[in-house]
Amino acid sequence: MTLDQKHFTNYKRGQPGPEHDPINLMHQVFEDATEFNGPAQDILLSWLMKLSESVKPDDAARLVLNTTVKNCDNPLSPESQKLVCLLEQVCDCGRDKNSGVSTRRRRGGRAARFV
């Protein structure tokens, strides 16, 4: 059992969380995922803003998915499912950055540069 898994099983409200969930926001959401009615985007933004600068968002999202979400026994509400999808997108975004291949497309063509 890793430190993160121990944190999941020994969670207490009001205590600071691990680096990947510093205020236990994700744990609180998925503790009762059936009742969570969102909005998922606001939760994701709040969670991202609370991460320390030393923590990569894609690694933190992966840890949340592999610990908090994976250990969630409750059925997920539609907003909880949306939050899982958003966390997966954060994971994928980090994977795109690390691959060294730019996924951004350049706007305009050659003619646009010679105006």
Helices and strands as residue ranges (DSSP letters): H 3-9, H 25-31, H 40-50, H 57-64, I 65-69, H 78-98, H 110-113
